[in-house]
């Protein structure tokens, strides 16, 4: 099964390369998309990976094609 992943906000190159290295992942890197463009595109993806610049709103969560019982998390390095 192939998973489409949208990477936003210019995540660390090492992290993006790690995702790209998984044969079942199709990874699109689209940093700094305006919110309306992100909302229009997210329905094509199984996951979104980003940093704090991307605001994950309720409409964005509902528009994605991911299963509702899957993990949603935040990394707070240096913020706690």
C-alpha positions in Angstrom: 0.0 0.0 0.0 1.3 3.4 -1.0 0.9 6.5 1.3 1.1 10.0 0.0 2.7 12.4 2.5 2.7 16.2 2.2 5.7 17.9 3.9 5.4 21.6 4.7 7.5 24.3 6.3 10.9 23.1 5.1 11.5 20.3 7.7 15.0 19.2 8.4 16.6 17.6 5.3 17.5 14.5 7.3 13.8 14.0 8.2 12.7 14.6 4.6 15.3 12.1 3.3 14.2 9.5 5.8 10.6 9.8 4.6 11.8 9.7 0.9 13.7 6.5 1.6 10.6 4.5 2.4 9.5 2.7 -0.7 5.8 2.8 0.2 5.8 6.6 0.6 5.3 9.2 -2.1 6.5 12.4 -0.5 5.7 15.9 -1.8 7.6 18.8 -0.3 5.6 22.0 -0.6 6.9 24.6 1.9 4.9 27.6 2.9 1.6 26.9 1.1 -1.1 29.5 1.8 -3.8 28.1 4.0 -6.4 28.0 1.2 -4.0 26.1 -1.1 -3.2 23.7 1.6 -6.9 23.1 2.3 -7.5 22.5 -1.4 -4.7 20.0 -1.8 -4.8 18.0 1.5 -7.5 15.6 0.3 -4.9 14.0 -1.9 -2.7 13.0 1.1 -2.7 10.3 3.8 -0.4 12.4 6.1 0.9 15.8 6.7 4.3 16.6 8.3 5.2 20.1 9.1 6.5 22.6 11.7 4.8 25.4 13.6 4.4 27.6 10.5 1.6 25.3 9.2 -1.6 25.9 11.3 -3.5 22.6 11.5 -7.1 23.8 11.7 -10.2 21.7 12.2 -11.2 22.1 8.5 -7.8 21.0 7.5 -8.0 17.9 9.7 -11.4 17.1 8.3 -10.3 17.6 4.7 -7.5 15.0 4.8 -8.1 11.5 3.7 -6.4 9.9 6.8 -8.3 7.6 9.1 -9.7 9.5 12.0 -8.3 7.0 14.6 -4.7 7.5 13.5 -2.0 9.3 15.5 -1.8 13.1 15.5 1.1 14.5 17.4 3.3 17.5 17.9 7.0 17.7 18.6 7.8 20.5 21.1 11.6 20.3 21.2 12.9 23.2 23.3 9.4 24.5 24.1 8.6 22.5 27.3 
